[in-house]
Amino acid sequence: MRPRRLYLVCAATALMGATSPDSRPAITGISHLAVYSRDMAKSEHFYMHVMGARKGADPENPAGVRFYFSSRQFVQVLPAPAGQGASMLAHAAYLTADAGGLRTWLAGQGVKRLGPILGVAGGDRWFVTRDPEGNEVQFVQSASPDAAAVPGAISGRVIHVGYAVHDRVKQDSFYRRLLGFRPYWFGAFKPPKMDWISQQVPNGRDWVEYMMVGAGSDVPMEKVDANQLGVLNHLSLGVQNMQTAVTALYRENRLSPRHDGPQMGLDGKWQANFYDPDGTRIELMEFQPVTKPCCSPFTAESPTD
């Protein structure tokens, strides 16, 4: 049976008028990124062999698979539906301390058509919504008592997710003004254009990265093809030392066929990119900057582990 899909239609007036942030249950970090795959076996090899993640069953969708980096953070891989378009992004998910409470709070802000609380006995609980640009978003209450890293994984810590954004103002009405995400950093290849806008979760140091496309960015809409979407829609794993991480992949013959870096990002952090068989980018990034970032100072503390 195909999983039930539930959506949220957010009225702009409700988003602009959201109040009572002190009563909003905590949103503490990234839970996972869900992506589509056209060859599940190839995806499994990438996430297990290259990234070192642990395979697990998917309680949300029996046809899917979870690849865990820690007991709370993972990539969810789903079989691509017939006729799936250029984007392989299924949804992004954030951790909350209280899924039921957050859903009730959102309903109290005038948000309509919230999906029900889903889950399994003794396991994670979550609900589904959509942001103003139509991206499916989940909020997950993890049942894991800790965030223990998976032995052998190249990283046990997801620090951010990113996806294509066309209209910053519309997205800010959801992430910033409704949910309370906080500015972290922004930058561009050619300032004053805007290519990346990072917003930290309200109760942690993980962030969502708006990957800006269209007017005002360096990515014109005519270049937003399947390859570009794989770069834009991504997940980032934090590492303490990039040289150590990439050397381990090289020494153990775990480099993916398509990869680039290490390189210094414009945010002053070392990064390297690996791509799953369907082109979704998995970025390794050092937790802390080692040089001054371009374009904007950091306006919040970076994650440390």
C-alpha positions in Angstrom: 0.0 0.0 0.0 1.4 3.4 -0.9 1.9 5.7 2.1 -0.7 8.3 2.7 0.4 11.7 1.6 -0.8 14.7 3.6 -0.2 18.3 2.9 -0.4 21.7 4.5 -1.7 24.8 2.8 -0.5 27.8 4.7 -2.4 31.0 4.4 -0.1 33.9 4.1 -2.0 36.0 6.6 -1.7 33.3 9.2 2.1 33.0 8.7 2.6 36.7 8.9 0.6 37.0 12.0 2.0 34.0 14.0 2.3 34.8 17.7 3.2 33.2 21.0 6.7 31.8 20.1 7.4 31.1 23.7 4.8 28.4 23.7 6.1 26.7 20.5 7.6 23.3 21.3 11.4 23.2 20.6 12.7 22.5 17.1 16.2 21.2 17.9 17.9 20.1 14.7 17.9 18.1 11.5 16.2 14.7 11.5 16.7 13.6 7.9 16.6 14.2 4.2 14.4 11.9 2.0 15.4 11.4 -1.6 14.2 9.3 -4.5 16.2 6.6 -6.1 15.9 5.0 -9.6 18.1 2.0 -8.5 17.8 1.1 -4.8 20.8 -1.3 -4.9 23.1 1.4 -6.2 21.8 3.8 -3.6 22.4 1.3 -0.9 26.0 0.8 -2.0 26.6 4.5 -1.9 25.1 5.2 1.5 26.6 2.1 3.1 30.0 1.7 1.4 30.9 5.3 0.6 29.2 7.1 3.5 29.4 4.2 6.0 25.8 4.6 7.1 23.8 1.7 8.8 20.9 0.3 6.9 17.5 0.2 8.6 13.9 -0.5 7.9 11.6 2.5 7.1 8.6 2.6 9.3 7.1 5.4 7.2 7.2 3.5 3.9 7.8 -0.2 3.6 9.3 0.3 0.2 11.8 2.7 1.5 15.1 2.3 3.4 16.8 4.4 6.1 20.6 4.9 6.2 21.6 6.0 9.6 24.5 8.2 10.5 23.5 8.3 14.1 20.6 7.0 16.1 18.6 10.1 15.3 19.8 11.3 11.9 19.6 9.5 8.6 18.9 9.7 4.8 15.6 8.1 3.8 15.8 6.6 0.3 12.5 5.9 -1.5 11.9 4.3 -4.9 11.3 7.0 -7.5 7.6 7.0 -8.5 6.8 6.5 -12.2 7.1 9.7 -14.0 9.2 11.4 -11.3 10.5 14.7 -12.6 14.0 16.2 -12.4 14.0 16.7 -8.7 14.9 13.7 -6.5 14.0 15.5 -3.3 11.2 13.9 -1.4 11.1 15.9 1.8 13.2 17.4 4.6 12.6 16.7 8.2 13.4 18.5 11.5 13.7 17.2 15.0 11.2 18.5 17.6 10.9 17.8 21.3 7.1 17.3 21.0 5.5 16.5 17.7 2.0 16.5 19.0 2.5 19.8 20.8 4.1 21.4 17.8 1.2 20.3 15.6 -1.3 21.7 18.1 0.7 25.0 18.3 0.7 25.3 14.5 -3.1 24.7 14.4 -3.4 27.5 16.9 -1.6 29.9 14.6 -4.2 29.3 11.9 -2.3 26.7 9.9 -4.8 24.4 8.0 -4.8 20.8 6.9 -2.0 19.6 9.1 -1.3 15.9 8.7 -2.1 13.7 11.7 0.5 12.4 14.1 2.0 9.2 12.6 4.4 6.6 14.0 4.8 3.2 15.5 4.5 2.1 19.1 7.6 2.9 21.0 9.2 4.6 17.9 9.4 8.0 16.3 6.4 10.2 15.9 6.0 12.7 13.1 3.6 14.8 11.1 3.8 16.3 7.6 3.3 19.8 6.2 4.5 21.9 3.3 6.4 25.1 3.1 5.2 28.1 1.0 7.2 26.8 -2.1 5.6 23.4 -1.9 8.4 21.4 -0.3 7.2 18.6 1.9 8.4 19.2 5.5 8.2 16.8 8.4 8.7 17.3 12.1 10.0 14.3 13.9 10.0 13.4 17.6 12.8 10.9 17.9 12.4 7.9 20.2 16.1 7.5 20.5 17.4 8.3 24.0 20.7 9.7 22.6 22.3 10.7 19.3 25.0 8.0 19.2 27.1 8.0 16.0 27.1 4.9 13.8 30.4 3.1 14.0 32.2 3.3 10.6 30.1 6.2 9.3 32.2 9.0 7.8 30.2 11.3 10.1 27.7 10.8 12.8 26.3 14.3 12.6 24.0 15.9 10.0 24.5 19.7 10.4 22.3 21.1 7.6 20.0 20.4 4.7 19.5 22.7 1.7 17.1 23.0 -1.2 16.2 25.2 -4.1 14.4 28.4 -3.1 12.9 30.9 -5.5 11.3 33.4 -3.2 13.1 34.3 0.1 10.3 36.4 1.4 7.8 33.6 1.1 10.1 31.0 2.7 10.9 33.4 5.5 7.2 33.7 6.3 7.3 30.0 7.2 10.8 29.3 8.6 11.6 32.6 10.2 8.4 34.3 11.2 6.3 31.2 12.0 8.8 28.7 13.2 11.4 31.0 14.6 14.5 29.9 12.6 17.4 32.4 13.1 19.8 34.0 10.6 23.2 32.2 10.5 25.1 33.3 7.4 24.5 34.3 3.8 26.8 34.6 0.8 27.2 34.6 -3.0 29.8 34.1 -5.7 29.2 37.6 -6.9 27.9 39.9 -4.1 25.5 41.7 -3.8 23.7 38.7 -5.4 22.4 36.1 -3.0 23.1 32.5 -3.5 23.0 30.9 0.0 21.0 31.9 3.0 21.4 29.8 6.1 18.8 29.8 8.8 19.4 28.0 12.1 16.7 26.0 13.9 15.3 28.0 16.9 16.6 25.6 19.5 19.8 24.2 18.1 22.8 24.9 15.8 21.7 22.9 12.7 20.4 24.9 9.8 18.4 24.9 6.6 20.2 26.5 3.6 18.1 28.4 1.0 19.8 27.5 -2.3 18.6 30.6 -4.2 17.7 30.3 -7.9 16.3 32.8 -10.4 16.5 36.6 -10.2 19.0 37.9 -7.8 21.2 34.7 -7.7 23.9 33.3 -9.9 21.7 30.4 -11.0 19.3 31.4 -13.7 16.1 29.4 -14.0 17.1 28.0 -17.4 20.1 26.2 -15.8 18.0 24.5 -13.1 18.0 21.0 -14.6 18.2 17.6 -13.0 22.0 17.9 -12.5 21.7 21.3 -10.9 18.9 20.2 -8.6 21.1 17.4 -7.3 23.6 20.0 -6.3 21.0 22.4 -4.8 19.0 19.8 -2.9 21.5 18.3 -0.5 22.5 17.1 3.0 25.6 18.1 4.9 27.6 16.0 7.3 29.9 17.6 9.9 33.5 16.5 10.3 36.1 17.7 12.7 39.0 17.5 10.1 38.4 17.3 6.3 41.9 15.9 5.6 41.3 13.0 7.9 37.8 12.3 6.6 38.7 12.4 2.9 42.0 10.5 3.5 40.0 7.7 5.1 37.6 7.5 2.1 40.6 7.4 -0.3 42.6 4.9 1.7 39.6 2.5 2.0 38.6 2.9 -1.7 35.3 4.5 -0.7 35.3 7.5 -3.0 32.2 7.8 -5.0 32.6 7.9 -8.8 31.5 11.5 -8.8 33.1 13.8 -6.2 34.8 17.1 -5.9 37.0 18.9 -3.4 38.2 19.3 -0.7 37.9 23.0 -1.2 37.5 26.1 0.9 33.9 27.3 1.0 33.0 31.0 0.8 31.8 30.6 4.4 35.4 29.9 5.5 34.8 26.1 6.1 36.5 23.2 4.4 34.1 21.1 2.4 34.0 18.2 0.0 31.2 16.9 -2.1 30.0 13.4 -3.0 27.1 12.4 -5.1 24.7 9.5 -4.8 23.8 7.5 -8.0 20.9 9.9 -8.7 23.0 13.0 -8.3 21.9 14.1 -4.8 24.9 15.9 -3.2 26.2 14.7 0.2 28.5 17.4 1.5 31.2 17.0 4.1 31.8 20.2 6.0 34.0 21.1 8.9 32.1 22.2 11.9 34.0 25.5 12.4 35.3 28.1 9.9 39.1 28.4 9.6 39.1 31.7 7.8 36.9 34.8 7.6 33.8 34.2 5.5 32.8 36.3 2.6 29.7 38.4 2.4 28.4 38.1 6.0 29.7 37.3 9.4 28.2 34.4 11.3 25.4 35.7 13.4 25.0 32.5 15.5 27.2 29.9 17.0 28.4 27.1 14.7 28.0 23.4 15.7 30.9 21.9 17.5 30.1 18.2 17.1 
